[in-house]
Amino acid sequence: METTTLQAEVRADRGKGPVRRLRAQGKLPGVFYGPGLEPTPLTLSPKELEKALRGKRGRNAVFKLTVDGKDELAMVRDVTTDPVTQQLLHVDLYRVFEDKELEIEVPFHAVGRAVGVVQGGILNLTRRHLPVRATPAKIPVSIDVDVTHLDMRDSLAVEDVEFPEGVECPLNPKLTLVIVLEPRMPTADEEAAAAEEAAAAVEGAVAPEGEAATEGAAPSEPEAGGDKPGS
């Protein structure tokens, strides 16, 4: 199983003050926990973790965590980042075992352009991630499903997905994951309302007859026989 090594140290100081000082020194606070292990506060390099997370497995990568000279297998359970700077603020590392299954979510992708979409339909994915159960070495990078054969109103359920060997999905086998929806047609009321709006827009754009702009127009001549100004 391919792993990336992360070096970490056990930290004795806890609380907001010590944690802020660690970050000011360019270090990343974290915690390591899991089966048979008391939560252990750690300090590690944020650059090393960022580099490890840029791999093809992303946050589903398995690390060889070296803590004070002792090696453990670990996965990232949670990462806290600054919402503005995206700086890593804290990491939770979870203890795993090479021969024990664990449940984790992986990205779910639809591959190809469905026949129904070509005909004007809309491809809808009910989930963007799928929970899977597998040993660390068999956790897939993602679950990809071919949708090119799907016609209008066709769908795929969990039971239709071919999962890699050694990988199971705990969801209901009948749960719909992908469906091609027909394009929604406007109702009669919606069409009538749209027509009224269009007609109102046209009327507002054309000035009524006899209401030509008068501002700045020359005064009209007095009728014959009428009084002249100043008479």
VENBEL-V603043 format. One record per helix or strand of 2 or more residues. SS is the DSSP state (H for helix, E for strand). FROM is the first residue (numbers start at 1). LEN is the number of residues. Records with the same first field share a line. If there is no record, write none. Layout:
BEGIN
SS: FROM-LEN  FROM-LEN
END
This chain:
BEGIN
E: 4-7  27-8  37-9  62-6  70-12  88-9  101-11  122-4  129-7  142-5  155-3  176-6
H: 16-9  46-8  58-3  115-4  136-3  158-3  188-18
END
